Amino acid sequence: MNIPKSCDVVVIGGGPGGSMAATFLSQKGYDVVLLEKQKHPRHRIGENIIPTFWKYADLAQVSDKIIAENFLQKSAGIVAWKGSVKKLAFKDFGFSRSALHVERDRFDHILIENAREKGAQVFEEVSVLDTHLNESNQEQNVTYRINEDKTSGQIACRFIVDASGQGAVIGRKLGIRVVDQGFRFMSIWGYFKNSKYMDSDGKIHPWENLRTIPPVTFQCSIPDLGDWGWTWHIPQRDRTSVGLILPIEAMKTAKPTSESWESYFLRKCYEIPYLSQLLENAQYCQGDFGKINDYSYRLTQVAGPGYFMIGDAAGFIDPIFSIGVPLAMYSAYLAAWAIDRCLKNPDSLGQNQALFTKQLQGRYEVSRSLALPRYESGEQVSKLAKTAVQLQSQMEQELMYVVSTMSTRSDNFSDLVTNENGQRVTSDKLQVISELETIVI
């Protein structure tokens, strides 16, 4: 493995954010080295990709490869929340290309191979041990270890892009990664074979119909947890991803201490209305159970001397509306733009990092406001979020409003989508299918 001694930019992490940042920077002619601690394809959770990702895929010239993979297209999103069922169809908001249900191992592999093809030097199974940040921003250093032979080395660069996901290499080193107290949740998940699925009319179909009758992403609230717990059901090409989001405080008394988390997961899957019907006669895939506590966090700083944080390394939010991958791609594009400007004009560093910070933190705060059961933030964060919303098109603002009304988690989101005339954004594009009791099975 011939890792160079220096380059323009080191990217830590080969997920969607890291791969796209490496691609965008390579397209601009920079010498980029990407270090990824695992070998692709690698398993990742998060299989529902909303169609906002396509514009970044186009810019990275990877759309044709994604299309050729023939991932499962989804027809809509349906949310069953506290007694009512609502549907959102992205085509009603001007999207001509479909949202996808993807296997993240294949999706992420396509992106990292595209980065390699576009000129990035990609080294897998290489762990980053430390970063050495220079306040004068003249040279940064990254210490790494090659996993196979345990040899270590160092690479010098002008900028580091931290796309290390929940590892948040730089965030943890600097002590700027903090648990998001608004999201004291845990997530547990698994996979099932031959699960039934729901179509855009709320009707349930056998697994065999997936390619002829497109599925939806189905989410529902969990009884007795109010707005604080929910489930997902995402059909894929060969199996279905199912997960539960649970408030940590409630789980202190909800699960018997003698019961394993995997047993609890399976028991709840067959107790929750409609999820249990979808899983009737499905076969649980042993060995793929996952669990994570306090998965939501934020960074108090997303850029600094010689570095930019993107994707999950910059913060992670409740995944209820599947914003993770598009937000990672957006942050990658934004970081590449800022680094390009900094390298061309070093005197613009402070200005470009301030713009990057404002844009990215604003986007993250908007995502928080869409996902939190009760959204509360300080005046400065609300201002950032409102500015981020107002920079979006009228149609995108309408989409955000509809998303916020799919559940009752964000009653005050409408405060952020008030136009310059003081009128709140509304929409007639949210479709109420029926009460739960009347869905055709």
N, C-alpha and C positions, 0 to 999 in steps of 0.2 A: 504494500500500500504506500504510494508515493505522495504523501500530503505535502504541499509546498510550504516554504518557510514564511511566505508573505502573500498578501493579496489586497484588493481594495476593500472587500466586505466579507466578513464571516457570518454565515447564517447558522444559528443553532436550532436544529430541529427540522425534520422533513415531513411535517404534516401539511395540510392545505396552505396555512399561512407561510411557513418556511419555503415550501416548494414554489409558491407563487412569487414571493419576494425575490428568491433566487432567479426565477424566470424573468421578472420585470427588470431587475438590475442587469442581468446578462443581455437582455434585449437592448439596453442602453449602452452596451459596450464595456461594462465594468468586469473586472476579474473577480469572480465570486466563488467562494468555497462553502459548501453546505456540509455540515457534520450532523449525522443522525445516529443515535445510539442503537437503534434496532435495524433489522433487515426487512425491507419490503418484499412482498406484501406482509403487513402486520395487522393484527386485529385491533379495531377501534369501534366504540359505540357511537351512535349518532347518525342514523341512516336516512333521515328525511332531509332532503336538500331543497330549499325553496328556490323559485326560479330567478331570484335576484342575482344568483351566482353566475348566470350565463354571460352577463356583460364583462365580468372579469375573466371568465374562461375564453371569451372572444379575444380580449386584449392579450392574453397569454398564448393565443393560437393553439388551444388545446380542446376546443369544442368538438371538432370532428372526431377526436379520439374518444371523447366521452360518449358521443352519439354511437360510434361504432361498437362500444361495449354492450349496447342494448340493455341498459338498466331498465328496471320497471318504472313506467310512468304512472304518476298518480293523478286522479281526476279532480280531487278537491280535498279539503280538510273538514272533518266533522268533529264537533265538540259536543258531548253530552254533559251538561253541567247543571246539577241541582234541579233536575226535573224537566229541562227543555233541551232540544237538539238543534244546533245551528250549523250552517254550512258556509264555507268560504271557497269560492272558485277563483283562482288567480287570473283566468282568462277574462273575468269581468273587470279586471283592473288594467287591461291593456297588455298582459303578458301573452306573447304568441308561442312561447316554448314552455314545455311542461316542467313542473316540479318533478323530482325523481325520488324513488326509494332505492338507495344504493347499498352495496356491500362496501363498507369503508376501506377494507383491505385493498380491494380492486380500485376504488376511486382514488385513494391516496397514492397508490402505485402509479396510476396513470399520470398524476400531477408531478411526482418526483422524477419520473422518466422523461417527462416533457421538459423539466428544468435542465436535466442532463443534456437533452437534445439541443436546447437553446444555448448551451455553452457553459453552464455552471459546472464546476468540479464537485461532484457528489461523492461523499465518502460515508458509507453505512457501517454500522457496528463500531462506531467511534463515539466514546462518551466524553462530554466536556466536563472537566474537573474544576476549572476555575476560569474567571475572567479578570484581567488586570486593566483597569480603566485609568486613562491618563486625563487629568483635569484640563490639560492644555489642548487636548483633542488631536495631538499630532500623531500618536500611534497607540493603538490598543493591542492587547495580547490575549490570546485564548490558549489555555493549557488543556490538552486532550489526552486520552488513553485509547489505544487500539484494543478492542475487547478480546480479540483472538489471542494475541501474544503478550498482552499487558504492557507493551512498550508505550512510553509517553512522549509527548513532544509539545512544541509551542508554535503558534502561527501569529504573525503580526498583521495588523490591518488598520485601515482608517476608521471603519465603523463596524459595529457588531449589531446584527439583528437578532434579538432573542425571540425565537419562535418555539421555545422548548415546552410549550403546553403547560400543564399543571405543575410541571417541575419548576418553572419560572426561575431559571438559573440566576439571572441577574437580580430579579426581585427578591429572592431569598437571601442572596449574598448581601444586598444593601438593606435588608429588613424593611422593604417597602410593600411587601405582599401581606395583606391583612384579610382575615375572614370577613365576609359581608354579613354583618349581623342581621340584616333584613331577610337573609336566606339561610336560616339554620335548618337546613333540610338534609336528608340522605336519599340516595338513589339505590335501588336494587333492581336487577334485571336478569333476563334469561331469554332463551329461544325455543320455539316450538315448530315441529314439522306438521304439515297438513292442517294448519289452522284455517277456519273459515275467515272470511273478511267482509268488509262493508263497502258498498258502492256509493256513488254520489247521491243516490236517492234514499240512502239509509237502509237499503235491503242487504241481507246477508247471503253470501254465496259460498259454494264449496271452493276449496283451494284450486281445483282444476280449471276454474273459469278466469284465473288471473290475467291471462294474456288477451282474452276476448272481452271481458268486462273489467275495465280498470278499477283499481282499489282506491281508497282514500286513506289518509293518515287519520286514525281514530283515537281521540282522547276523551277521557271522562273523569269527572270528579269522583272522589272516594267517599262513600257515605260515612257520616259521623265526623268527618274532618273539615267540613265547611269548604272554604276556599283554599285550604292549606294542604291538600293532598290530591294527586291526580295520577292517571295511568296513561301509557301510550301503547298502541298496537300498530306496528308498521310491517306490512307484508313485504318480503323480498323475493328474489327469484327462487330460492330453494328452502327458505324457512321464514319465520315471522319473529320479529323482535318485540318483546313485551317488557315493560318496565313500570315500576311504581316510584313516585316521588312522595316522600313522607316527612312531616315535620319531626325533627329530632326530639323535641320536648314531649310530643304526644306519644312517641315510641317508647318512652321510659316506662309507661304503664300498659301500652297496647299489646306488647309481645311478651309471652311468658319467658322467663329467663332460661327455662329448660329447652325451649324450642330453638332450633338453628334458624339463621336468617333465610337459608334456602327453603326450609320447610315452611316458614312463615310466608315467603314469597308465593309458593305454590298454593298454599291454603287461601291466601287473599285473592289470587288470580281466579279461583273457582268460587269465590264468594261475591265478588263485585258484579253487580248487574251488567248485562250486555258483554262485558269482557268474558264472563264465564260462558256465555252462549257462543262467542266467537271461538273459544278454546275447547268447546265440546268435541270430544273424540280426537283432539290434537295430541301429539306425542312430544313430551318435554325432552329437550336435548341435554343430556347429562354432561357436566364438565364445563359448561359455558356460563355458569352463574357469576354475576358480578355485584359488587357493593362498594359504595363510597360515601363517606360522611363529609359534611361541611364542604360540599363541592363548589360552592359559590364564594368568590373572593374578588378583591379588587386591588389594583396597584395605586399607591398614593402618588406615583410618578411614573410616566410611561416613556419618557425620553430624558437623556442626560448626556454628560460628556462622553461622546463616542458610541452611544448606543440608542437603539429604538426597540421598544417592546411591542409585539404584535400578537394577534390571535389570542389563544387562551393564556399565553404568558402575560398578557396585559390585563387579563380579568376574565372571569367566567361567570355566566349568569344562568339562572334557571332555564332549562332548555325547552320550556313549554311551547315556544313558537319557532323553534329550530333556526335561530338566527346565527348559530355558531360558525358554520362554514362560510356563509356570505360575509360575516363580520371579519373573519380571519382573512379572507381574500381582499376585502376593502382595506383593512389595516396594512396588508402587504403592499398594495398599490400605493397607499398613502406614504408608507415608509420609503418605498423606492423613489417616489417623487421628491420627498424631502432630502434623501441622501444625494440624489442627483444634483439638486440645487446647492447643497452644501459643498460637494466636491468641485463643482464648477465655480463657486464663489464662497470660499471659506468664511468670509466676513458675514455671510447671511445665516450662519449656524443658529444663533439665538432666535432669530425670527422664524426660521423654518421649523425648529423644534417646538416653538410656541404654537405655531399653526397646527402642526401634527398633534400636539397634546390637546388643543382645543377641539379639533375635529373628532379625534378618537374618543376622548372622554365624553364628548357630547353624544356620540353614537351609543356608547356603552350605557349612558344614563337613560337614553330613550328606551333601550332594550330592557333595562331594569324597571322602568315605569310601566312597560307592557306586561311584565311578568309578576311583579310583586302583588301579593294579596292586598296589602295596604301600602300605597306608595307615599313615602315621606322622604324629603331630602332638604338639604340646606339651600339657602337662597342662591348661592353661586352655582351649585350643581343643577338646580332647576333652570337657571338662566342658560347654562350650557346646553341642556336638553332641549329647551324651547328653541334656541337658535338652531340646533341641529335639525329639528323638525321643520322649521320654517325654510331651511335651505332645500327641502325636498319639494318635488312637484306636487301639484294639487291632488293628482291621482294617488301618489305615494302617501300623502297625508291621509287621504280617505281610506287607504288600505290599513294604515296604522290604527285609525279610529275603529274600523271594523274588527281588526284583530283584538283590540282592547275590549270589545263588547262580546267576544265569543264566550268569555267567562265573566264572572263578576269580580275578578281579581284586581282590576285597575279602574275603579269608578272615577278617579280623578284624572285619568290620562287626558280627558278632553280639555283640561286646563292648558295642556301643552299644545294642542292643535286649535288654537284660536287665530284666525287670520288678522291681517293688519287693520281691518275695519272693526275688529272686536267681535266678529261672528265666529262661533265654533263650527268646526268642520263636522259634517254629518254625512250619512250615506244610506242609500236604500239597497245596497248590494249584499247585505247580510241576509241570508235566507234561513228562515225558521222552518225546519222540516215538519216537526210534529212534537207532541209530547212523547216521552219515552215509551209510554204504554202502547202507543199506536204505530210504532215502527213495524213494518212488514218483515217477518222473519221467514 
